Amino acid sequence: MLLKELRAEVLEANLELVKRGLVLYTFGNASGVDRESGLLVIKPSGVDYDELRPEHMVVTDLNGKIVEGELRPSSDLDTHTLLYREFPEIGAVVHTHSEYATSFAQAGMEIPALGTTHADYFHGPVPVTAPLTDDAIGGRYVHETGLAIVKHFKEQGIDPLAVPAVLVAGHAPFCWGRTAHDAAHNAVVLEAVARMAYRTLTLQADCAGVSQGLLDRHYFRKHGAKATYGQKN
């Protein structure tokens, strides 16, 4: 069985989404990539999470060609593969329809950096893509979703590791990280941040959010060469 360790990590990431209440039924998916082999492992499409086992994970190349697995891969495979090709620094991708983050996506609104909880994980607003055109929706829809994500990050000069999440307009969030655990962790935090933002904006619609100084202070205490949070290895 190919990529046995990565299969286990991707399965664990998928199950973490269920454990944390980010998915309903068979919604959502997680994948992880092995850069050395150029292969990725992804959840199969429409399989109940209670039934998932490492051997059910599907292995494909970075163009979506199935290398190993008897089940159909997630219907979002083409988005995952495009993100891996365009963002070579990431190692895993997670997609959910978590309630609050999806609400922002459906409203076509970014999640602004309103407080230090947000700043600990996202160095700026969590962006929202432009809506897909009818031609994109009627064509290679899942691939076009990935293109919309990549286009926004490149046009806006956003570092995908500094802001490891995006809201696809009218759809839902995608998150990523260096590992499957990191990507699932970021998806859980994104939902918490989205919930806080929704409540904050309900209380004060014109909330200005954190200053750049406070955003930088909290983000860089956890990230980068001078991070001070946690214990030294």
Secondary structure by P-SEA (a helix, b strand, c coil): ccaaaaaaaaaaaaaaaaaaccccccccccccccccccbbbbbcccccccccccccbbbbcccccccccccccccaaaaaaaaaaacccccccccccccaaaaaaaaccccccccccccccccccccccccccaaaaacaaaaaaaaaaaaaaaaaccccccccccccccbbbbbccccaaaaaaaaaaaaaaaaaaaaaaaaccccccccaaaaaaaaaacccccccccccc
